[in-house]
Amino acid sequence: MTVKILYRNILLSVCFLIIIISCTSIENTKWKFRNGFYIGDLIIFKSSHIIKNDTIFSNETPKAILIEIEQRITDKLLIIKDLNGNALGYYCSK
């Protein structure tokens, strides 16, 4: 009986953690460069970068297009695309 309660509590904790992580918006997250197309070591929205529709701007200059935000178990992956080509860049939530 206590093993079932332990497993249930672990499962509830994991579900709660996933919900908390997924509620964090893109603008409130710091994004660290991982690989591919590069627009900076760190993307911080509302300070050095802004997002309008699907375009990422730095100092009012368009830099990249937001392709997708992928939710992973412990973090998120921001996928961007070069404005003038098909190069993809990957940034992890920090």
Buried (B, 14 or more C-beta within 10 A) or exposed (E): EEEEEEEEEEEEEEEEEEEEBEEEEBEEBEBBBEEBBBBBEEBBBEEEBBBEEEBBBBEEEEBBBBBEBEEEEEEBBBBBBBEEEEEBBBBBBE
